[in-house]
Amino acid sequence: MHPAEEIAAFGKLNKEEGISPEEIAARFGISRMTVRRRLALADLSPRILEELRQDNMSLEQAQALTITHDHDRQEAAWFGAQHSWNREPRHLKRRLSEERLNPTDKISHFIREEYLAAGGAFESDLFATKEQVYLIDKELAYTLAEKKLEALRETIAAEGWKWVTPDFPYSTSNQYGRMYPQKVEHSAEDQAKLEELSGEHDRLAAQLEEHDLYGDEEAEDLTPQQQEIVTSYNKVNSAIEAIQDREEAFTDEQKAEAGAVVTLDHVGEIKIERGLIAPQDRAANETKAKAATTAKQIDGDTTEPEVEIETNTLSAALTEDLTAHRSSRRRACQAPRRGNPRHDL
């Protein structure tokens, strides 16, 4: 059977006979996604389907056109192509998504759930390796992003910073000076809890090794026992990191002089930079620092600052496991990364 005939048959079952995709999938013993893909092809412009029927286009080219439901746009992309290379699937997709926010756009990643919950219009590429969603209403997307960043700004401002600003681009970071958090001693309670968690971490790490696991596996790939081990391991790590976060903190004096920027990184993850000195304050601080250095030189004070040696009460295994993560956070002072839940459309 020609692909065009098979596509038409599936479309008839759904549109004319009213059979749901789930029922079609059960009837033919195929996945729901396969049915959705065939129905997406059945929804193409009649002119496009005729091109497929006449073998004037490949199935891959037809699939590329399904990222929009607009028949006029499908036909314009296909029949308006001036050269054969303009009809390659990737070029067809690019043309049809020019005015949309594509799945890799950082704003799209940042507010996808909120956008869909708000009823924002979207189009899907069902034929990608992983289903991709194109957001149509850019104005709604950017409005949601601004509101979300503003809410984050208010949360960070409550920490007591001199200023906090939400900002999309991060190209101006070199204009700011920077302060760094100060070392804070653990409370006796935190120290005791850290030692307890260190032992628990080592126990669970041994179980992970025994089951040949790393701790980042998907739940559906694990047995119930393995899932319990991975979940417990990650909970212990989170508890340890929460205590580690309290090892360093900005003082009230620092917060009175510095601020923070709430922004997005290149993939749309939240990035919070604390301890930044605004350009207008930076020059004044540098002048003060130079004056202080000059005064010390005049007074003959050449004493080198004492080097603090950090004692590590954690186990070797735990220290090795957390070093990279802690170093990254310490340099960037970032907020925890958001999850990236899948949304079944």
N, C-alpha and C positions, 0 to 999 in steps of 0.2 A: 504493500500500500504506500502510495506517495505520501510524504510528510504532510503536505497540504490537506490531503483527504483525511488523514488521521486527526489533524488539528480541527478540521471542520466537524468531524464526528464528535469530538469531545465538547466542542462549543455547542452543538445541538443538544447533547445530553444535559448540559447545564442551563442554557438559555431557553430552549423550547420545551424540554421535558421537566425542567425544574429540579434536577437531581443535584444535590450539594457536592462540593469537592470531596468531602469526607466519604460520602456514599459511593462516588465514582472510584475513589482510591480503594475502598473495600471490595467493590465489584470486580476490579481488574487486578487486585493484589499488588498495587504500586503505592509509592509514598504520596502523602498529601502534597509535598513540594513538587513532585513530578506533575501532578494534576494541575497545580497552580500555574506551573510554567506552560503547560499546553493550553490552558484557558487564557493565559496572557497572550499567547500567539493567536488564539482564535479571536481575540479582541482587536487585532490589528485592522487597519483600514482595508476594505474590500479590494482596493486597487493594489495594495501591497501584497495581500494574500494571492491575488491573481499573478503577480510577478513571481511569487514563490512557486505557484502551481505550474507556471510556464518555464520554470528553471532559469529565470532571469536573475535570481538572487539565491544565495546560499542560505541554509538554515541559520547559520551564525549571524548573517547580516539581518535576517528577520528578527532574531533574538535581540540584537542590539537596539532595534527600533521599539521594543516593548517597554523601554524605560519611560516612555510617555504614553498617556492614553489619548492624547490629542491627535486625531487622524490627519488634520491639516499639517501639523508639525512633522508627523511621520512621513507624509508624502513630500513635503518641502525638503526634508533632509535627504530622501532617496532620489526623487526626480530632479531636485535642484542641484545635485552634485555635478560639478563641471568636469571632473576627472575621475577615472576609475579608482584611484587611491582614496578619493573622498568617500567612497562607498565601503571602505574597509570598516569592520565592526567598531574598532576603537575610534575612528574618526566620526562615525555616525553617533556614537555615544557622546563624544566630546561636543558635537554640534547641538545635540538635544539637551545637554546639561549646562550649557553656557550661562544661562540665567538662573540656575539653581545653585544651592549650596550642596556641593558633592559630599559623599560620605567621609572623605579624608579631611575636609575643612575643619579647622579647630573649633569654630563656633558651632558647627553641626554636631561635633562630638560632645561639646560642653552642655548643650541644651536639648539634645535629641528627645529625651524622655519628657521633658516639660513641653516641648513643641508638639509632640504627638498627643499628650494629655490635653493640650489646649485646642486640639482639633485642627492643627495646621495641616495644610495640603501637602502631600508628598507623592513621589513616584518611586517605584522600586525596580532594581535590576535583579530579577529572580535568577538570572543565568550566571551571575558571578559565583566564584567559589564559595563565598559567604554572602548571603543576601545583603545588598546595599540599598540605602535609602537616600534619595535626593529630596532636600527640603525646598519647596516651591516658594513659600512666602518669606522672602528675606527680611522684610520689615518686621514681621512677627518674631523671627529668629533673633534678630539683633536686639529687639525690645526685651525679649526674655533673657538674653545674655546680660544686658545692662542691669536689669532688675536683680539677677542672680549675683552679679559682681557687687552691686550696691549693698545687698544683704550681707555679703562677706565682708565688705568694707566696714560696715557698722559693727560687726562682730569683732574685727581686729581693732577698730578704734576704741572699743570698750576696754582694751588692755592698757590704755593710757598713753598712747603715742601722741607726739606733737601734731602729726598729720598722717592721714591715710588716704590714698587715692586709688580708685579702680582704673586700670589702664589696659587696653588691648595690646598695643605693641610694646616690645621690650628693647627696642633699639636705642633708647636714650639712657640705658643703665650706666654708661660710663660718665655721665654728667653728675652722678651722685657720689658722695663720700660714703664711708661705711664704718659702723661700729660693730663690735662683736660681743656676744654674750659672755658673761663672767662665770667662772667656775663656782658652783654652789655645792656645799657639802651635803651628803645624804643625811637624812634624819636616821635615828636609830631604827625606827620602824621600817623605813625604806631599805636600809642596809640588811636587816634581817630577812625581809621579803625577797630581796635580790638574791641572797644566798640560797634561800629555799627554791626559788624559781630556777636558779642555775643548776641545782641538782635534778630538778624535774626535767629541764631542757636536755641534760645529758642522757637521762633515762629514755626519753622519747626519741632523741637522735639515734640512739642505739637501735631502737625498734624500727625506725625508718630505714636504717642501713640493713637490718635483718630482712626487711620486706622489699629492699631495692627501690626505695621511694626517696623523693627529694623534698616533699612538702608542698609542692605547687601543682599537684595533679588535679584534674577535674574530677568531681565527685562521681560522675557516671562511669569513670574508668576504674573505680576502686570497689573492693569488697566492703561490706559493712565494717569489718574489723579494721581494714586499712583506712577507711574514711574516718573512723573514730581516732586513730593514731594521728592522722594528718590534721584533723580539726583541733585536737588537744595540743599538738606541737605548735600550730599557728597561734592558738590562744596564749600559750606560755610566752611565745616570742613577742606578742603584742603587749603583754603585761610587763615584760622586761623592758621593751622599748619605751613604754610609758614612764617607767622609773628613770631610764637613761635620759629621757627628755628633760628631766628635772635636774640633771647634772650641771646644766648651763642655763643661765637666765639673764635677761637684760635688767639692769637696775632701773629704779624710778628716775634717777638722774639722767641715764641714757635715753629713756623714753621721752623725757622732757625736751631733749635736744634733737632727737631723730624721729623718723617716721617709717612708714611701710607702704609698699606697692602691692596691690592685689591684681594679678594678671593671669594670663594663660600662656602655657608653653606652646611649642609648635604643633603639638598634637591635640591641644585642647584640655590638658590637665591643669588643675588649679596650681598656681605658683605664687607663693607669698614671700616677699623679700622684706625682712624686718631689719631695723637698725640702719636705715639709709639716711644720709645727711643731704638735705635739699641743696641744690646748686647755690642758692643765695646765702645759705649758712656755711657752705663749705669753705669759702674764701676766708670768712671771719675765723673759723676754727683753725685753719692752716696758719693764719697770722698769729693766733694765740700760741699755737704749738711752737712756732719759730721763736717767738718771744721767750717762751719758757726754756727752750733749749739754749738760747743765748744767755739767759740769766744763770743757768747752771754752769755754763762754760766760764762765765765771769767769776762765779763763786768757786770754781775749781772742782765741782762735783763731777767726777768721772766714774762713779760707782756703776757697775753693770747691774741690771735688774736680776733678781733671783729667779732661777728657773724652777718652776714647780714640777715635781715629779708625780705623775698620777699613779697611785697604787691601784692595782686591778684585783678585785676580790672574785672575779668571775672565773669559771673554769676555762681551760685552754680551748676546749671545743666550742664553748659559747662565745668566747672572745673572737675566735676566727670566724664564726658564723655571722657575727653582728658588725665586724669592723667596717666592711665596705658600706653597709647601710648607714651606720652612724656617721662615717666620714662625709658621705654625700649630704646628709641632713645638716651637719655642722657647718659645711661650707655654704650651702644655699639657704639654710634656715627655712626650708619649705614646709608647707602644710602637708599632711598625709595625702597621698594620691587618692583620687576618687576611684571607685570601682567602675567597671564598664559593663553593666548588665546588658544582656541581650534582650531585644524586644521582638517578640514573635509577631510579625505583621500578618 
